[in-house]
Amino acid sequence: MQIRSYLSTAGLLAVAAAALFSTSAQALSVSRLTPPSELFRTNGVSSAPIIARFIPGQRFDLQATVQPDAGQTISSVSFSVDGVPVPGSVSLVTTGLVPTVAPNTAVASRRAYSLSTSGVHTLTVSALQSNGSSVTRSGNFEIIGIPAPGSITPVKNIIFMLGDGMGAGHRSAARIVQGGISQGKSITPLAMDTIPYSASIMTASLNSIVTDSAPGMSNYVTGNKAQNNQEGVFPDDTVAAFDNPRIEYLSEYLHRVRGTRTGIVTTADVFDATPAANAVHTQARGNGTGIVDQFLDERASNGLYVLMGGGRKWFLPNPSNCAGSEPCGNATGFNGSQRGNGTDYVLPADLVSAYGIAPGVLDPARNLIADFQAAGFSYAPNNSALLNLPNNQPLLGLFALSNMNVALDKLGKRRGTSTVVDDFGFPDQPLLPDMTRKALEVLDHGNRNGFFLMVEGASIDKQSHNMDSERAIMDTIEFDKAIAVAQAFAARDKNTLVIVTADHENGGFSVIGGSTVSSADLDSRANSGAGTGAAGPRGSGPAGNVVGTYDAAGFPRYTQAADGYPQSMDPDFKLLIGYAANADRYEDWLSNPLPLRDSQQPGNNTAPLNSHPASPLNRDVLGGFLVTGQVSDAVAAHTGNDIPLSAFGRGSQFIHGTLDNTDVFFVMAAVAGLGGR
């Protein structure tokens, strides 16, 4: 079985056609047709590649934006597929549209459409305006019918492990630091190195060669390209954040047809792009109030059974009571909640009716933790509570106000060498392997129908943005230990597929060599103020030449502590990391005692969090080694590089070659027995 993406050779024709059919005068026309297609974009000049693809029975919305002649209005809109009218009501929205559309423009929607017939299908929209004139335009989409391979029983469980921002460089660095290299051979491979099947993944989003995390995750689990900042939806021409045309997630499809459970585990704030892009439908990845509400309020559709990570600020009623150590950490006298009407929603009636979902309400004073508990979820505010919760009921775990602290700082607290986590007020946070183990125990307990679990190592990305190499590497190691937990489960269960990949690469993170000097020498140079000659790669005399390349890189050696993680990230002759999509930064090649300030954390501009450096230009300044960046952002940027994918367990042998990220959806659907009818 092979899943192949469609390749286009008509790019220049498409651009020319788009220019040909554009006009500055207002005229009766269809400016957008959803699902997106090349056939529509080029007005019939090109029909390849096929942009929108679905499995049989997968639900998605049909939508068109129709502009009337000046002074006219749109009277009615209808859709047909392969010349056959699509039954059901079509809603028309003429208010709340983006300012770029013409007066009296209408957005027409037919919600929750599905089709079971395999093949490429022509979607046609026909619109009638008030003077009797009409317009018709066509696009296309494909239904991919891929029967489950006859040699395997359809898989029951899918575990999707996503290292956010994790490219090949992150894997290489973690392998060197955690397992070591001797005479050119890896001493102890990473867990992800032992996974037998692999592929190379193309990561572009619907509107850019460089994706952000929202489509980076969403593309895997809907089979369709999303636009940057959007998840589980196609773009539209309304300003509302939660009314966009929906695409059914794999977790929703599995829950609808099989009654499976959905688990979402992350070290980020749970509203963040990757966790939300498994169960939430929005064009605004930052609208946290509505995102977390949708997790719970649409659990009948998304099957949510486990949700763990940070993000308590969205669950606390606004204003919140921060009089004690809970729920706002150690803070007192400030509002730890960030719920607000501006990030919430009330859904349109056609969406509510078509999908049978809650309409939503603007409710900043909602106590969402209490609502989860009322719905039967047990609640863990910290690691101690997590370890003692029963496995026989759904689980909510919220371990920080926003993003959880990274592995290096959590381990520092446990080892008594760092108090960084105390600055955030949450000293008892679990490590990702423990969260993964608990999620699997809860999801599997008494479950005959199976589950879909997404586990994210989130701060591989966040610390790569910050160009904090040691924290990024340690989080990659933490993520790898969570992978080992998933592997062990799949090996016992024999009915589980495990996929390990990333949504994109971040920073152009690369192993450039090894330090040529001791840690004490690096520390001396870092505090010398001697400038680039002290720490740079081309310094003259004994002060320079810190960056050892080729033979001078050697084999950096790290000692493992009793907890299984590196004892120190600053051994003599340590590993050195460079970046290709970097911002300006000062660099001294040593671990930073404090992470950069996290703008998502409530209270980040007050003590003690305001003592953390504000940007990469506010740390390591004493060494005087300025590395000039290549991007204009304050931090490093995502890249468009392909990223590695590894697969283990039942059905993993069908993942290979070079794939588009959307192709992975169809492989998962096929091995789960969802691809054919």
C-alpha positions in Angstrom: 0.0 0.0 0.0 1.3 3.4 -1.0 0.0 6.9 -0.2 1.2 9.4 -2.7 0.7 13.1 -2.9 -0.2 14.7 -6.2 2.4 16.8 -7.9 1.6 20.0 -9.9 3.4 21.1 -13.0 1.0 24.0 -13.7 2.2 26.5 -11.1 3.0 29.3 -13.6 -0.3 28.7 -15.5 -2.1 29.0 -12.2 -0.6 32.3 -11.3 -1.3 33.6 -14.8 -4.9 32.4 -14.7 -5.5 34.0 -11.3 -4.3 37.3 -12.7 -6.4 36.9 -15.8 -9.7 36.4 -14.0 -9.2 39.2 -11.4 -11.0 42.4 -11.8 -11.2 45.7 -9.9 -14.9 46.4 -10.7 -17.6 44.8 -8.5 -19.3 42.1 -10.6 -21.3 38.9 -9.9 -18.7 36.3 -9.1 -17.5 33.6 -6.7 -14.4 34.7 -4.9 -13.9 31.6 -2.7 -15.0 28.0 -3.0 -14.4 25.5 -0.2 -12.9 22.9 -0.1 -10.0 24.7 -1.8 -8.9 23.4 -5.2 -6.7 24.2 -8.1 -9.6 23.7 -10.5 -11.4 26.7 -8.9 -8.2 28.8 -8.2 -7.2 28.7 -11.9 -10.8 28.8 -13.3 -10.3 25.5 -15.0 -6.8 26.0 -16.3 -5.5 23.3 -14.0 -7.0 20.6 -11.9 -3.9 19.3 -10.3 -2.7 18.9 -7.6 -5.9 17.7 -5.8 -5.8 19.9 -2.7 -8.7 18.6 -0.6 -8.9 14.9 0.1 -11.1 12.9 2.5 -11.8 9.4 3.5 -15.2 7.9 2.8 -17.8 9.3 5.3 -15.5 12.0 6.7 -17.5 15.1 7.3 -16.5 18.5 6.0 -18.3 21.8 5.2 -19.0 23.2 1.7 -18.8 27.0 1.4 -18.7 29.7 -1.2 -18.2 33.5 -1.0 -20.4 35.1 -3.6 -20.1 38.8 -4.6 -23.1 40.4 -6.4 -23.2 43.1 -9.0 -23.1 46.6 -7.5 -26.4 47.4 -6.0 -27.7 43.8 -6.0 -27.9 41.1 -3.4 -27.5 37.4 -3.4 -30.9 35.6 -3.3 -29.9 31.9 -3.1 -27.0 29.6 -3.4 -26.9 25.9 -4.1 -24.2 23.2 -4.3 -23.9 20.1 -6.5 -21.4 17.3 -6.6 -20.9 15.6 -10.0 -24.0 17.4 -11.2 -26.2 16.0 -8.5 -27.7 18.6 -6.1 -26.5 18.4 -2.5 -29.5 18.1 -0.3 -29.9 20.1 2.9 -30.2 23.7 3.8 -27.6 26.3 2.7 -27.1 29.2 5.1 -26.3 32.7 3.9 -24.2 35.2 6.0 -24.0 38.8 4.8 -22.8 40.5 8.0 -19.6 40.1 10.0 -17.5 39.7 6.9 -13.9 40.7 6.4 -13.5 44.3 5.1 -11.9 43.2 1.9 -15.1 41.8 0.4 -17.5 43.9 -1.7 -20.8 45.3 -0.4 -23.6 42.8 -0.1 -21.3 39.8 -0.4 -22.7 36.5 1.0 -21.0 33.6 2.5 -23.0 30.4 1.8 -22.4 27.2 3.8 -23.7 23.7 3.7 -22.5 22.0 6.9 -21.4 18.5 7.7 -21.3 17.1 4.2 -19.9 13.6 3.5 -19.5 11.3 0.6 -18.5 7.6 0.4 -17.8 7.2 -3.3 -14.1 7.0 -4.1 -12.5 9.2 -6.7 -12.2 12.8 -7.8 -15.5 14.7 -7.6 -16.5 18.0 -9.1 -18.1 20.5 -6.7 -20.2 23.2 -8.3 -21.7 26.2 -6.7 -24.6 28.2 -8.4 -25.7 31.6 -7.1 -28.7 33.7 -8.0 -28.8 37.4 -7.4 -31.8 39.7 -6.9 -32.2 40.8 -10.5 -32.2 37.2 -11.7 -28.6 37.0 -12.9 -26.7 33.9 -11.9 -23.1 32.6 -11.7 -21.7 29.1 -11.6 -18.1 28.0 -10.6 -16.6 24.6 -10.0 -13.8 23.1 -8.0 -13.0 19.5 -7.0 -12.0 17.2 -4.2 -11.2 13.6 -3.8 -12.5 10.7 -1.7 -9.6 8.3 -1.0 -10.9 4.8 -0.6 -8.0 2.7 0.7 -9.1 -0.6 2.1 -7.2 -1.9 5.1 -4.4 -4.2 4.0 -5.6 -7.8 4.0 -2.5 -9.0 5.9 -3.4 -7.1 9.1 -6.3 -6.7 11.5 -7.4 -3.0 11.7 -5.5 -1.3 14.5 -7.4 -0.5 17.7 -5.2 2.3 19.2 -3.1 5.0 17.6 -0.5 6.9 19.6 0.7 10.0 17.8 4.0 11.4 19.4 4.8 14.9 18.2 8.1 16.6 19.1 7.1 20.2 18.3 9.8 21.8 16.1 11.9 18.6 16.3 14.1 18.2 13.2 16.9 15.8 12.4 19.4 18.1 14.2 17.4 17.8 17.5 17.4 14.0 17.3 21.2 14.0 16.6 22.0 16.3 19.5 19.8 14.3 21.9 21.4 11.1 20.8 25.0 12.4 21.4 24.1 13.9 24.8 22.0 11.1 26.1 23.7 8.0 24.7 27.2 9.1 23.6 29.3 8.3 20.5 32.5 6.2 20.5 34.7 5.7 17.5 31.9 7.0 15.3 29.2 4.6 16.6 26.3 5.4 18.9 26.8 3.8 22.3 23.1 3.8 23.4 20.6 4.8 20.7 17.5 6.9 21.6 14.2 5.1 21.8 13.1 6.7 18.6 16.3 5.4 16.9 15.1 1.8 17.5 11.8 2.3 15.7 11.9 0.2 12.5 10.0 2.2 9.9 10.5 5.7 8.8 9.6 8.4 6.2 10.5 11.9 5.3 7.7 14.4 5.7 6.9 17.6 3.8 5.4 20.2 6.1 4.0 23.2 4.1 0.7 24.7 5.2 -2.2 25.8 2.9 -0.7 29.3 2.5 3.0 29.0 3.1 6.1 26.8 2.6 6.8 27.5 6.3 4.1 26.2 8.6 3.2 27.2 12.1 2.2 24.5 14.6 -1.6 24.8 14.0 -1.7 23.4 10.5 1.5 21.5 11.2 -0.6 19.3 13.5 -4.0 19.7 11.9 -2.7 18.5 8.5 -1.8 15.1 10.0 -5.1 14.4 11.6 -7.6 15.9 9.0 -5.9 14.8 5.8 -6.2 18.4 4.6 -4.0 21.5 4.5 -4.9 24.2 7.0 -3.8 27.8 6.8 -1.3 29.2 9.3 -2.9 30.0 12.7 -5.9 27.8 11.8 -6.8 24.3 13.0 -9.4 21.9 11.9 -10.9 24.4 9.5 -10.6 25.9 6.0 -10.2 29.7 5.7 -13.3 31.8 5.1 -14.4 35.4 4.7 -16.0 36.0 8.1 -14.3 37.7 11.0 -15.7 35.2 13.6 -12.9 32.9 14.9 -15.0 29.7 15.4 -17.4 29.6 12.5 -15.1 28.5 9.7 -15.8 25.5 7.5 -14.9 22.4 9.5 -13.0 19.3 8.6 -13.6 16.2 10.8 -10.5 15.1 12.8 -9.4 11.5 12.8 -10.2 11.4 16.6 -13.7 12.7 15.9 -14.3 10.2 13.1 -13.1 7.3 15.2 -15.2 8.4 18.1 -18.3 8.8 15.9 -18.1 5.4 14.2 -16.4 3.3 16.9 -16.8 5.1 20.2 -13.1 5.5 20.8 -11.6 7.7 23.5 -9.4 10.7 22.8 -6.3 11.7 24.8 -4.3 14.9 24.5 -1.1 15.3 26.5 1.3 18.2 26.2 4.0 20.1 28.1 2.6 23.3 26.7 -0.5 25.2 27.7 -3.4 22.9 26.6 -4.9 25.7 24.4 -1.7 25.8 22.4 -1.7 25.0 18.6 -0.7 21.3 18.7 -3.1 20.0 21.4 -6.0 22.1 20.1 -5.4 20.9 16.5 -6.7 17.4 17.5 -10.1 18.4 18.7 -10.8 22.1 18.3 -12.0 24.0 15.2 -10.9 27.6 14.9 -9.2 30.1 12.6 -7.6 31.8 15.7 -5.1 29.5 17.6 -4.8 32.2 20.3 -8.4 32.3 21.4 -7.8 30.3 24.5 -11.2 30.7 26.3 -13.2 29.3 23.4 -10.6 26.6 22.7 -10.6 25.1 26.2 -14.4 25.4 26.4 -14.7 23.4 23.1 -12.6 20.6 24.5 -15.3 19.9 27.1 -18.4 21.2 25.4 -17.9 19.1 22.3 -16.7 15.9 24.0 -19.6 14.0 22.6 -18.1 14.7 19.2 -14.4 14.6 19.9 -14.4 11.8 22.5 -12.1 13.7 24.9 -11.2 11.4 27.8 -7.7 12.7 28.9 -6.4 16.2 28.8 -3.1 17.1 30.5 -0.6 20.0 30.3 -0.4 23.6 31.4 -3.0 26.3 30.8 -4.9 26.6 34.1 -5.3 30.3 33.4 -8.1 29.5 30.8 -10.0 27.2 33.3 -10.1 29.6 36.3 -13.1 31.9 36.6 -12.3 35.5 35.8 -11.6 37.1 38.3 -10.0 34.2 40.0 -9.3 33.8 43.7 -5.5 33.5 44.2 -5.5 33.6 48.0 -3.5 30.4 48.4 -1.1 28.0 46.8 -3.9 26.8 44.6 -5.1 27.5 42.0 -2.5 30.2 41.0 0.7 28.7 42.2 2.5 30.7 44.9 0.9 34.0 43.7 -1.4 36.0 45.9 -3.3 39.2 45.1 -3.3 38.9 41.3 -5.8 37.5 38.8 -4.5 34.2 37.4 -7.4 33.8 35.0 -7.2 35.0 31.4 -10.7 34.0 30.4 -12.5 36.7 28.4 -15.2 37.4 25.9 -12.8 38.4 23.2 -11.4 34.8 23.0 -14.7 33.0 23.5 -17.5 32.2 21.0 -21.2 31.7 20.3 -21.5 29.4 17.3 -23.9 30.1 14.4 -27.1 28.1 14.3 -26.3 26.1 11.1 -23.1 24.8 12.7 -24.9 23.8 15.9 -27.7 22.1 14.1 -25.5 20.2 11.5 -23.0 18.8 14.1 -25.3 18.5 17.1 -23.0 20.6 19.3 -23.3 23.1 22.0 -23.8 26.7 20.8 -21.3 28.2 23.3 -21.8 31.2 25.5 -19.6 34.2 26.5 -18.8 33.2 30.0 -15.6 34.7 31.5 -16.7 33.7 35.0 -17.0 30.0 34.1 -15.2 27.6 36.4 -14.1 25.1 33.8 -12.2 22.9 36.2 -15.4 22.4 38.2 -17.3 21.8 35.0 -14.9 19.1 34.0 -15.3 17.5 37.4 -19.1 17.7 37.1 -18.7 15.8 33.8 -17.0 13.0 35.6 -13.3 13.9 35.1 -10.9 13.4 38.0 -8.5 16.4 38.4 -4.8 16.6 39.1 -3.2 20.0 39.9 0.3 18.5 40.4 2.4 15.4 40.0 1.7 14.0 43.4 -2.0 14.1 42.7 -1.6 12.6 39.2 0.2 9.6 40.5 -2.6 8.8 43.0 -5.6 9.3 40.7 -7.7 6.3 39.8 -7.6 4.9 36.2 -11.3 4.2 35.9 -12.5 7.7 35.1 -11.6 10.4 32.6 -8.7 12.7 33.6 -7.9 16.4 33.5 -4.4 17.5 34.6 -3.4 21.2 34.7 0.1 21.7 36.1 0.9 25.4 35.4 -0.9 28.6 34.7 0.4 28.5 31.1 3.2 26.5 29.6 4.8 23.9 31.9 8.4 24.4 32.9 11.0 22.6 30.7 12.7 19.3 31.7 16.0 21.0 32.6 14.3 23.2 35.2 11.9 20.5 36.5 14.9 18.2 37.0 16.9 21.0 38.6 14.2 21.3 41.2 14.1 17.6 41.9 17.9 17.5 42.2 18.0 20.5 44.4 20.2 22.5 42.0 17.7 25.0 40.7 14.6 27.0 41.9 13.4 28.1 38.5 10.1 26.3 38.9 9.5 28.1 42.2 9.5 31.4 40.3 6.4 30.1 38.4 4.8 28.8 41.6 4.4 25.2 40.5 7.3 23.2 42.0 5.6 19.7 41.6 5.2 19.2 37.9 5.3 15.8 36.2 7.7 14.8 33.5 6.3 13.9 30.1 7.0 10.1 30.5 4.9 10.0 33.7 2.1 11.9 31.9 2.2 9.5 29.0 2.1 6.5 31.2 -0.9 7.8 33.2 -2.7 8.7 30.0 -2.3 5.2 28.6 -3.5 3.6 31.9 -6.6 5.8 31.9 -7.4 5.5 28.2 -6.9 1.7 28.1 -8.7 0.9 31.3 -11.9 -1.1 30.5 -11.8 0.1 26.9 -12.9 -2.3 24.2 -13.2 0.4 21.5 -9.7 1.8 21.4 -8.3 5.3 21.6 -6.4 8.0 19.8 -3.7 9.6 22.0 -1.6 12.6 21.0 1.5 13.3 23.1 3.5 16.5 22.5 7.0 17.5 23.6 6.2 21.1 23.2 9.2 23.0 24.4 11.6 21.4 21.9 10.1 24.1 19.7 9.7 26.9 22.3 13.3 26.6 23.5 14.6 26.4 19.9 12.8 29.7 19.2 14.7 31.0 22.2 18.0 29.5 20.9 18.4 27.9 24.3 20.2 24.8 23.0 20.6 23.0 26.3 16.9 23.3 27.2 15.8 22.2 23.8 18.1 19.1 23.9 16.9 18.2 27.4 13.3 18.4 26.3 14.1 16.2 23.3 15.5 13.6 25.7 12.4 13.9 27.9 10.2 13.4 24.8 12.3 10.4 23.9 11.6 8.8 27.3 7.9 9.3 26.7 8.3 7.5 23.3 9.8 4.6 25.2 6.7 4.4 27.3 4.5 4.3 24.2 6.7 1.7 22.6 6.5 -0.5 25.7 2.7 -0.2 25.7 2.5 -1.1 22.0 4.8 -4.0 22.4 2.5 -5.5 25.1 -0.7 -4.6 23.5 0.0 -5.8 19.9 -2.9 -3.8 18.6 -1.4 -0.2 18.6 0.3 2.0 16.0 2.9 4.4 17.3 3.9 7.4 15.1 6.8 9.7 16.1 7.3 12.9 14.2 7.2 16.7 14.3 5.0 19.4 12.9 7.9 21.3 11.5 11.6 22.0 12.1 12.5 25.1 14.2 15.5 27.3 13.9 17.6 25.3 11.5 18.9 23.6 14.7 22.2 21.9 13.8 25.1 20.1 15.4 28.1 22.2 14.4 30.8 20.6 16.5 32.2 20.5 19.9 33.9 22.9 22.3 37.7 22.8 22.3 38.0 24.0 25.8 36.9 23.0 29.3 33.7 24.1 31.0 35.8 26.3 33.4 37.5 27.9 30.5 34.2 28.6 28.8 32.9 30.1 32.1 35.9 32.4 32.3 35.5 33.6 28.7 31.7 34.1 29.3 32.5 36.6 32.1 35.5 38.2 30.4 33.9 40.8 28.2 36.6 40.0 25.6 34.2 39.9 22.7 34.0 37.6 19.8 37.6 36.5 20.0 36.9 34.8 23.4 34.1 32.6 22.4 33.9 32.7 18.6 35.0 30.2 16.0 37.8 32.4 14.5 39.5 34.1 17.4 43.2 34.5 17.3 45.7 33.0 19.8 44.8 31.1 22.9 41.6 33.1 23.5 39.9 31.9 20.3 38.9 28.8 18.4 36.3 27.6 20.8 34.1 26.0 18.1 35.8 22.8 17.1 34.7 21.5 13.7 35.7 18.3 11.8 38.4 16.5 13.8 38.4 19.1 16.5 34.8 18.3 17.4 35.7 14.9 18.8 33.1 13.0 20.7 31.5 15.1 23.5 30.8 13.0 26.6 28.0 13.6 29.1 27.5 11.7 32.4 24.1 10.3 33.2 22.6 11.0 36.6 20.6 8.4 38.7 17.4 9.8 37.3 18.4 8.8 33.7 19.0 12.3 32.4 22.4 14.1 31.8 23.9 15.2 35.1 25.2 18.4 33.5 24.6 20.0 30.2 28.1 21.7 30.6 30.7 19.0 30.6 34.2 19.8 29.3 34.4 19.8 25.5 30.6 19.9 25.2 28.4 19.7 22.1 27.8 23.0 20.3 24.6 24.0 18.3 24.2 26.5 15.5 21.0 27.9 13.9 20.1 28.6 10.3 17.0 30.7 11.0 18.3 32.6 14.0 17.6 36.0 15.4 20.4 38.1 16.9 21.7 36.7 20.1 24.6 36.7 22.5 26.2 33.3 22.9 28.7 32.0 25.5 28.0 28.2 24.8 27.0 27.6 28.4 23.6 26.6 29.9 21.5 29.6 30.8 20.6 29.5 34.5 17.3 31.2 33.7 15.0 30.6 30.8 13.8 33.5 28.7 10.7 35.3 29.9 7.5 33.6 28.8 5.0 36.1 27.5 2.2 33.7 27.9 2.7 33.4 31.6 0.4 35.6 33.8 2.6 37.9 35.9 5.6 37.6 33.6 6.4 41.3 34.0 6.3 41.2 37.8 8.7 39.6 40.3 10.1 37.0 40.3 9.4 36.3 36.6 10.6 39.7 35.5 14.1 38.7 36.5 14.2 36.3 33.6 15.9 37.7 30.4 13.4 39.3 28.1 15.1 38.2 24.8 18.2 36.5 23.4 19.9 39.9 23.4 19.5 40.2 27.2 21.4 37.1 28.2 25.1 36.0 27.9 26.0 39.7 27.3 29.2 39.7 29.4 31.0 37.4 27.0 30.5 39.9 24.3 30.1 37.4 21.5 27.2 38.6 19.3 25.8 36.2 16.7 24.0 38.2 14.0 20.7 36.7 12.9 19.2 36.0 9.6 15.5 36.7 10.5 14.0 40.0 11.6 12.1 38.4 14.5 13.3 38.6 18.1 13.6 34.9 18.2 14.5 32.0 15.8 11.9 31.0 13.2 10.5 27.8 11.9 12.0 26.4 8.7 10.5 24.7 5.7 12.8 21.7 6.0 11.4 18.2 5.7 11.3 16.3 9.0 11.7 12.7 10.0 8.9 10.4 10.9 9.3 7.0 12.6 6.6 4.3 13.0 6.2 1.3 15.3 3.6 -1.3 15.9 0.7 -2.7 13.9 0.5 -1.2 10.4 3.8 0.8 10.7 5.3 -1.1 7.7 3.0 0.9 5.4 4.7 4.2 6.3 7.7 4.9 4.2 9.2 7.1 1.5 8.7 10.8 1.2 5.2 11.9 2.2 3.2 15.0 2.5 2.0 15.5 6.1 -1.6 15.0 4.9 -0.7 11.6 3.5 0.0 10.3 7.0 -3.7 10.8 7.8 -4.7 8.3 5.0 -2.2 5.7 6.2 -3.6 5.9 9.8 -7.1 5.7 8.4 -6.3 2.7 6.2 -4.6 0.7 9.0 -7.5 1.6 11.3 -9.9 0.2 8.6 -11.5 3.5 7.9 -10.4 4.0 4.3 -12.8 1.8 2.4 -16.5 1.2 2.1 
